[in-house]
Amino acid sequence: MRTERLSGAHVASRPILGLVAMLVLISTLYLMVGPRLIGFDSLLGLANGFDDGSFDHRVLQTIRMPRLVAALTTGACLGLSGLLLQGLLRNPLGEPHILGLNAGATLAVVVATAAPVGLATDGIATDGIARPLIAATGGGLLFLATIVFASAGKSGMTLLKVTFCGIAFSALASAVTSAILILDDDTLDQVRLWMVGDLAGARMDTLWASSWLLVPAVIAALYVSSCLNALALGDDVATGLGISVRRVRLIGIIAAALFCGIAVAIAGPIGFVGLIVPNLVRHFVSDYRLSVPLVALGGAGLLALADLAARLVMLPHEIPTGLATAFVGAPVFIILVARALR
């Protein structure tokens, strides 16, 4: 048994090291490339100490580094949320954007921003940890509604029922959000860019506030991942192995909602990262315990790369990050649906 574990850890270390190297390369390009090119010597100089007289150092410290941290954090959270949803539901189409979490989180933040009771302070931000918590609560509640309706009927919850219910509830939440924004011009001005999913407006205070939620979310994800291998064999098998299926699903849904809330609070509703990365990782690793670090690294790298492309594709202008991920994610979603319908 020990030999098998050592062998598994050795095999898993290779893709992890590869993804870490890829992430370092993407991060370096992210910091150097943009409307203003920054040399590698300036990047090394900043590592040795900040020079207040260097314009490159000010650009790196005040603009590009915070945006890079936001991209890596958001991408990792979206990837892990998608991994948990796919494992808990045994549904390869599970993804926050498709199953209603993003739409629910967006609606909750918009309602909090438009509320006349002072929840909103400046822009779309809410005080401290409130914003990611509000987003996580909204996403979790809409996802629970999706699960309840998808479980109705004699056939119970199926892959297509969950997917279609998620799309329907996402459309409903988006319609309510649009109605609020049409009736409230002030809120519309505040969330116009954020609504399409963009990292340009990411704020360090939101990142710091969200970091408090990352700890319990990661702990819950690691706990659930140790049970998902058994859950993949069916609820009866998992129960026979002493696993409380209901408790695992509840903790997993809370973790997925927290990850989604963090991502939406930082960057708005960005889709398809949680769909693409877990499905790619599944082709190489079947153990969910090993998938957690791989998906986190892959999601971080994919969103950083997508945001880099969004910054460069129409220089000197930018396109929202969410559009860049949609151009790649929509075809992947169509392919996966076609396979599910075979």
C-alpha positions, 0 to 999 in steps of 0.5 A: 500500500505504501509503495502504491501511495509513493508511486502515485505521489511521484506520478502526480508530482510531474504534472504539478511541476509542469503546471507550476513552470507554466504558471511562472512563464505565464505570470512573467509574460503577464507582467512584462507585456501590455500597452507598455512593454516592461523589460525583464531587468525591470522585473528583476529590479523590482524583486530586489526592491521597489524604486519609487523613481522607476515608472516601470516599477510603479506600473508593476506594483500598482496595476499589473501585479494586483491584476495578476493576483486577481486573475490567478485567484479567480481562475483557481476558484472557478476551476475548483468550483467546477471540479466540485460540481462535476464530482458531486453531481457526476456531471461533466457539464457542471460549471458555475456559469452553467448551473446558476451559481454565477447568475445567482451571485451576480444577482445578489451583488447587484441587489446589495449594490442597489439596496437603499439600506446602505449596503453599497459603499463605493462602486459595486464594493460592499464593506469588507468580507460582505461582498464575497459572502453575499455573492456566495449566498446568492450563488448557493441559493440559486444552485440549490433551487436548480438541484431541487427542481432537477430532482423532481419527477420519477427519473430523479436528477439526471445530467441533462435535467440539471444542465437545463434547470441550471440554464433556466434559472440562470436566465431567470436570475439574469432577467431579474438582474437586468430589470433592476439595472434598467430601473436603477441607472446609478447601479447600472453605471457602477456594474456595467463593466463588472457584469460581463466579467472583467479583471480591470476593475479588480480591487486589492481590498476585495482580494484581502477580504476574499482571502478569509473565505479561501481558507475554509473553502480549500479545507472543505474542498480537500475533505470532499475530494477524499470522498469523491472517488467513492461517490463516483462509483455511486451513492450506494457504494459510497454509503457502503464504504461509510461515507455520509453522502448527504453531508459530503454533498452539503459541504461540497456545495458550500465550498463550491458556492464560496469559490464562486462567490470569491471569483464573482466578487473579485472579477464578476461573472466569468464563465467556462473556466470551471468547465474546461480545466476539470475536464482537461485534468480528468483526461490525465488524472482520475483521482480527485485528491490529485485533481485539486492542486492540478485544477487550481493551477490550471484554472489560474494559468488559463484565466491569466492567459485569457486576461493577457489575450484580452489586453493584447488582442485589440491594443490599445483597447481591451476586451472584457476577460469574460469575452475571451473565456467565452470564445474558447469555452462555448465551443467546448461546451457544445462538444461536451453536450454533443457527447452527452447526447450520444 
